[in-house]
Amino acid sequence: MEFLELMKGVSLEPTDNSLRIDLKDANLRGADLRGADLRGADLSRADLSDANLNGALLNGADLSRAYLRCADLSDANLSDANLMGTYLSRADLSRANLGGANLSNANLIGSRIDNTQFRDNSGICKDLKDDLKRRGAIFFEESPSLRSGMLACS
């Protein structure tokens, strides 16, 4: 039985949900998850290519090594999310909040980042930060400990 068939009737609408959702390795290609409350969810290694996550709450979610090619993450809250090794090529991150997110080895090539907010992110080297700023990203003041540990691009 396909995952989406199993999910029929399950609402991922915004709620006051304290459950930790486990969608590790899930195939959610093209899923409509607009405004979904996925705070703290385990979406590691999930395929969310072409998914609509506009306005989704992904605070503290584990999206490590997830595949989000061409996903719509505009206006999403990804603060403190684990995006280590996440494939975000051609994803729309416009106006998203990535404050505190771990971006180590994340692929942001071709992603749209107009007015995307960054703060205290691990995994961003100076050259990448400069490139993101040129593409419209907003960087807020970083804590002194992270500023002194800015990665060098290789």
C-alpha positions as CSV (number, residue, x, y, z in Angstrom):
1,M,0.0,0.0,0.0
2,E,1.4,3.4,-0.9
3,F,2.2,6.0,1.8
4,L,-0.2,8.6,0.4
5,E,-3.0,6.0,0.4
6,L,-2.3,5.3,4.1
7,M,-2.4,9.0,4.8
8,K,-6.0,9.5,3.4
9,G,-8.0,11.2,5.9
10,V,-5.0,12.3,8.0
11,S,-4.9,16.0,8.5
12,L,-1.6,17.9,8.5
13,E,-3.4,21.2,8.9
14,P,-2.0,23.7,11.4
15,T,-2.8,22.5,14.9
16,D,-1.6,22.6,18.4
17,N,0.2,19.3,17.9
18,S,2.8,18.1,20.4
19,L,3.3,14.7,18.8
20,R,6.6,14.0,17.1
21,I,5.8,12.8,13.6
22,D,8.1,10.2,12.1
23,L,8.2,10.4,8.3
24,K,11.8,9.2,8.0
25,D,12.6,7.9,4.5
26,A,9.0,8.8,3.4
27,N,8.1,9.4,-0.2
28,L,6.2,12.7,-0.2
29,R,7.0,13.8,-3.7
30,G,4.5,16.5,-4.8
31,A,2.7,16.4,-1.5
32,D,0.5,19.4,-0.5
33,L,1.6,20.2,3.0
34,R,0.8,23.9,3.0
35,G,0.7,25.3,6.6
36,A,1.4,21.8,8.1
37,D,2.5,21.7,11.7
38,L,5.6,19.5,11.4
39,R,7.5,21.0,14.4
40,G,10.1,18.5,15.6
41,A,9.2,16.0,12.9
42,D,11.7,13.4,11.7
43,L,11.8,13.9,7.9
44,S,15.4,12.7,7.5
45,R,16.1,11.2,4.1
46,A,12.5,11.9,3.0
47,D,11.8,12.7,-0.6
48,L,9.9,16.0,-0.6
49,S,10.8,17.0,-4.2
50,D,8.1,19.3,-5.7
51,A,6.2,19.3,-2.4
52,N,4.3,22.4,-1.3
53,L,5.4,23.3,2.2
54,N,4.4,27.0,1.9
55,G,4.0,28.4,5.4
56,A,4.7,25.1,7.1
57,L,6.0,25.0,10.6
58,L,9.2,22.9,10.6
59,N,10.9,24.4,13.7
60,G,13.4,21.9,15.1
61,A,12.5,19.3,12.4
62,D,15.1,16.8,11.3
63,L,15.4,17.2,7.5
64,S,18.9,15.8,7.3
65,R,19.7,14.3,3.9
66,A,16.2,15.0,2.8
67,Y,15.6,15.6,-0.9
68,L,13.7,18.9,-1.5
69,R,14.4,19.7,-5.1
70,C,12.0,22.3,-6.4
71,A,10.0,22.2,-3.2
72,D,8.0,25.3,-2.2
73,L,9.2,26.3,1.3
74,S,8.3,30.0,1.0
75,D,7.2,31.5,4.3
76,A,8.1,28.3,6.1
77,N,9.6,28.4,9.6
78,L,12.7,26.2,9.6
79,S,14.2,27.7,12.7
80,D,16.6,25.4,14.5
81,A,15.9,22.7,11.9
82,N,18.6,20.1,11.0
83,L,19.3,20.6,7.2
84,M,22.6,18.8,7.3
85,G,23.2,17.3,3.8
86,T,19.8,18.4,2.6
87,Y,19.3,18.8,-1.1
88,L,17.5,22.2,-1.6
89,S,18.5,22.8,-5.3
90,R,15.9,25.0,-7.0
91,A,13.7,25.1,-3.8
92,D,11.8,28.2,-3.1
93,L,12.9,29.5,0.3
94,S,11.5,33.0,-0.1
95,R,10.7,34.7,3.2
96,A,11.5,31.5,5.1
97,N,13.0,31.6,8.6
98,L,16.2,29.6,8.8
99,G,17.5,31.1,12.0
100,G,19.6,28.6,13.9
101,A,19.3,25.9,11.2
102,N,22.2,23.6,10.6
103,L,23.1,23.9,7.0
104,S,26.3,21.8,7.0
105,N,26.7,20.3,3.5
106,A,23.3,21.5,2.4
107,N,22.9,22.1,-1.4
108,L,21.4,25.5,-2.0
109,I,22.4,25.8,-5.7
110,G,19.7,27.6,-7.6
111,S,17.4,27.9,-4.6
112,R,15.3,31.1,-4.4
113,I,16.2,32.9,-1.2
114,D,14.6,36.4,-1.5
115,N,14.2,37.8,2.0
116,T,15.1,34.5,3.6
117,Q,16.2,35.0,7.2
118,F,19.4,33.5,8.5
119,R,20.9,33.8,12.1
120,D,23.4,31.7,14.0
121,N,23.6,29.0,11.3
122,S,26.2,26.3,11.4
123,G,27.7,25.1,8.2
124,I,27.8,28.4,6.3
125,C,31.3,29.6,5.2
126,K,32.0,33.2,4.4
127,D,31.9,32.8,0.6
128,L,28.5,31.1,0.8
129,K,27.2,33.7,3.2
130,D,28.4,36.4,0.7
131,D,26.7,34.6,-2.2
132,L,23.4,34.2,-0.2
133,K,23.4,37.9,0.6
134,R,23.9,38.8,-3.1
135,R,20.9,36.6,-3.9
136,G,18.7,38.4,-1.4
137,A,19.2,36.6,1.9
138,I,18.9,38.5,5.2
139,F,21.5,37.8,7.9
140,F,20.8,39.0,11.4
141,E,23.6,39.6,14.0
142,E,25.3,36.3,14.8
143,S,26.5,35.4,18.3
144,P,30.2,36.0,18.9
145,S,31.0,32.3,19.2
146,L,29.7,31.5,15.7
147,R,31.2,34.6,14.2
148,S,34.7,33.6,15.4
149,G,34.1,30.1,14.1
150,M,33.1,31.0,10.6
151,L,34.0,28.2,8.2
152,A,36.5,28.6,5.5
153,C,35.3,27.5,2.1
154,S,37.4,24.9,0.3
